[in-house]
Amino acid sequence: MNSDSFDSMMATVQAFHDKHGFNEAGGEDMIYRVALMAEELGEISACVSKGKGVEELAEECADLLILLMGNAIAADFDLKQAFWEKMGRLSKRAGRMIDGRIRVSDFRQDNG
């Protein structure tokens, strides 16, 4: 298996979960995992707002990616399929400039 492939990455995260018994020891509890993701996002924010180096930013982003991949394992869904389905929807959206920055969101008309 190509070590750079998504499937290889997912298998490595699965092995990490298995090694530490996440399924049996609360490591796959989604509320707990959301808290861990919030913590990692805070660390990413600190990297950016405090001007830390790209190496530290990359490490924190990798932590968040590993948690996201683990969420797919814990919740039993195909993250690769979810990615491609979402990218398909996103690619059809128009972008808008909002406060000088591009946004690509599901813009809805305000009816009231």
C-alpha positions as CSV (number, residue, x, y, z in Angstrom):
1,M,0.0,0.0,0.0
2,N,1.3,3.5,-0.9
3,S,2.3,5.2,2.4
4,D,1.1,8.5,1.0
5,S,-2.4,7.1,0.1
6,F,-5.5,8.1,2.0
7,D,-6.3,4.4,2.6
8,S,-2.8,3.9,4.1
9,M,-3.3,6.9,6.4
10,M,-6.7,5.6,7.5
11,A,-5.2,2.2,8.2
12,T,-2.5,3.8,10.3
13,V,-5.0,5.7,12.3
14,Q,-7.1,2.5,12.8
15,A,-4.0,0.7,14.0
16,F,-3.4,3.5,16.5
17,H,-7.0,3.2,17.8
18,D,-6.6,-0.6,18.0
19,K,-3.2,-0.4,19.8
20,H,-4.6,1.9,22.5
21,G,-8.0,0.2,22.7
22,F,-9.9,3.5,22.0
23,N,-13.1,1.6,21.3
24,E,-13.0,0.0,24.8
25,A,-11.5,2.9,26.7
26,G,-13.7,5.9,25.7
27,G,-11.3,7.2,23.0
28,E,-14.0,6.9,20.4
29,D,-16.7,8.8,22.3
30,M,-17.7,11.6,20.0
31,I,-18.3,14.2,22.7
32,Y,-14.8,13.6,24.0
33,R,-13.4,13.7,20.4
34,V,-15.2,17.1,19.7
35,A,-13.5,18.5,22.8
36,L,-10.1,17.2,21.6
37,M,-10.7,18.8,18.2
38,A,-11.6,22.1,19.9
39,E,-8.3,21.9,21.8
40,E,-6.4,21.3,18.6
41,L,-8.1,24.1,16.8
42,G,-7.1,26.4,19.7
43,E,-3.5,25.3,19.2
44,I,-3.7,26.0,15.5
45,S,-5.2,29.4,16.3
46,A,-2.3,30.1,18.7
47,C,0.2,29.2,16.0
48,V,-1.3,31.7,13.6
49,S,-2.1,34.5,16.1
50,K,1.3,34.3,17.9
51,G,3.3,34.0,14.6
52,K,4.7,30.6,15.3
53,G,6.7,28.8,12.6
54,V,5.1,26.8,9.8
55,E,6.6,23.5,11.3
56,E,4.5,24.0,14.5
57,L,1.4,24.9,12.4
58,A,1.9,21.8,10.3
59,E,2.2,19.6,13.4
60,E,-1.0,21.0,14.9
61,C,-2.9,20.7,11.6
62,A,-1.7,17.0,11.4
63,D,-3.1,16.5,14.9
64,L,-6.5,17.8,13.8
65,L,-6.4,15.7,10.6
66,I,-5.6,12.6,12.6
67,L,-8.6,13.3,14.9
68,L,-10.9,13.9,11.9
69,M,-9.8,10.6,10.5
70,G,-10.4,9.0,13.9
71,N,-13.9,10.4,13.9
72,A,-14.7,8.5,10.7
73,I,-13.5,5.3,12.5
74,A,-15.4,6.1,15.7
75,A,-18.6,7.0,13.9
76,D,-18.2,4.3,11.2
77,F,-18.4,6.4,8.1
78,D,-16.4,6.5,4.9
79,L,-14.4,9.8,5.2
80,K,-13.1,9.6,1.6
81,Q,-16.6,9.2,0.2
82,A,-17.9,12.1,2.4
83,F,-15.0,14.2,1.2
84,W,-15.7,13.6,-2.5
85,E,-19.5,14.1,-2.1
86,K,-18.9,17.4,-0.2
87,M,-16.3,18.6,-2.7
88,G,-18.8,17.8,-5.5
89,R,-21.3,20.1,-3.8
90,L,-18.8,22.8,-3.0
91,S,-17.4,22.9,-6.5
92,K,-20.9,23.9,-7.8
93,R,-21.2,26.9,-5.5
94,A,-20.4,30.5,-6.4
95,G,-18.0,32.5,-4.3
96,R,-18.7,35.9,-2.9
97,M,-16.5,38.6,-1.6
98,I,-17.5,39.4,2.0
99,D,-15.4,42.1,3.9
100,G,-12.7,41.7,1.3
101,R,-12.4,37.9,1.6
102,I,-13.8,35.2,-0.6
103,R,-16.5,33.0,0.9
104,V,-17.9,29.9,-0.8
105,S,-20.9,29.0,1.3
106,D,-24.4,27.8,0.8
107,F,-25.8,31.3,0.6
108,R,-29.5,31.5,1.2
109,Q,-31.9,34.4,0.7
110,D,-33.1,36.0,3.9
111,N,-36.9,35.9,3.8
112,G,-37.6,38.1,6.7
